[in-house]
Amino acid sequence: MESRQVVSIKRYSELLAQFIIRLTRFYEGHNEQLDQQLYILRGHLSGQPNFTLSLLSINKINHLLQDSQFSVKEHTEKCVQELEKSVKQLQSELQSGDELYSECTQLLMQLDAPLPSSSALKHLTSGTLSLLSAARQLNQNNKQIHPLSDPADTAQLHQKMLDELTQLTLNYAKKYPEDQLLQELLNRLQSGVSEDELLQSCIVLLRLFVRESIHDASMTGKVLQSLHRALDEVNQNARQSLQKTTASIETRKQHHRKIQAELEHMEDEVKQTDSLDALKQKTTAYIQSVASSLSVQHHQDQEQQATLVELLVQMQSQLSLLQKQTQTYRKKLAEQAQASQTDPLTRLPNRQAYNKQIELACERAGHTQQCLAMAILDIDYFKTINDRFGHSAGDKTLQLVANHLRNHLTSKDFIARWGGEEFILLFADTAPPKLADKLEKIRTSLEQLPLKFKQEKITLSASIGGTYFQRGETPEQLFERADRLLYKAKHAGRNCVVTD
């Protein structure tokens, strides 16, 4: 090899090593084990690169990335939903003429638009944090932000956010029991945190979403590469089969032309030969030549058929493998889609599933004469259960209530966990006089649930607000009206149903 080529290869190797080192920085901070392997890989590639040891490290890193389970789309949507919820909550506490109100509207439009990439999430998060910081500064300057002016409302909002964040952290702590950071965060949240600490906790969870999103992209890429390789092998075998078939057809044509030429030559000899013995000898020679040609052609046909059969068997095997990989990937995508719309604690549909369902239900109700009713149910004094008996008791209570509500609905009805101790119920084709009766039966049945913690019997109660869809309104308007009726039920002493 020429010295110039050696120098060029050395320069490209150094560039490749530098690129891999920079690429490892992108994954840094995922977990301790991966960070350790990335650190070792950078050591192998620094100075004089050792590509043999580097390859071993890369294989270990590939295994670590493949062992993780994640979903970019799922966690990005969750993050966007949480940001959208926070911005909507802030906007509801502002007056429409305020400058911050307009900024909230612009940010909501950005949150509603499709994200071009996961990195865009950082920009949206910064915008949300800036709005929250500006709102806090306004509050400190005693400017008019009505709901937050009441300390009781502020404490209620803080507690609601704390409960939501605690539940979300608990779900992730169950999924990653070895993650010490999550366990520490969960312990802090369960002990109670200040507003600043609550904001810091949100940032920690956002980082977790981004971390899982990176893993999802890596896994999806590996699956697609595997499918691409399988398709490429099938394509190569198909091309080889076509080439061999074309060659076989051409060989047959050549044999046919050769036999035809010999037969024509034999016919000329018969016309020109007068001697019977000479004619017999020539005929015998031509017949032997034709038989030899046919034998060679038969042997070649057998070889080509055997080769084609072997290629077809390989293609069938590769297609079976490709079908199996596709089915596995399709099943995993279906499981991820189902998990992204299911609350992990209660196994009920979550807020994302509700958003899809309410859009369809409102559209259907707007084009038909069927009634659509919505109710929001809130378990009374649920925080007391968590405080007295622990969050484990609270989780069991939510699971029991979820199963109970599911069993009291028909196949046409829909239920989802909105968050915390709130549930949303949709009733299709329910006439106005029947809604209050249905909700009252649900409320009284909850009081009969057999609930006991630490040998102490607990009686549950719930406040419910119910309303009907009005033609021309949006799902958000329907929800806001049901939420106001729930608020009235709570202020009426709780454990009651309020409908319009």
Summary of the structure (lengths in Angstrom):
residues: 500
radius of gyration: 36.4
end to end distance: 87.5
largest distance: 131.0
contacts: 1395
relative contact order: 0.06
helix: 74%
strand: 8%
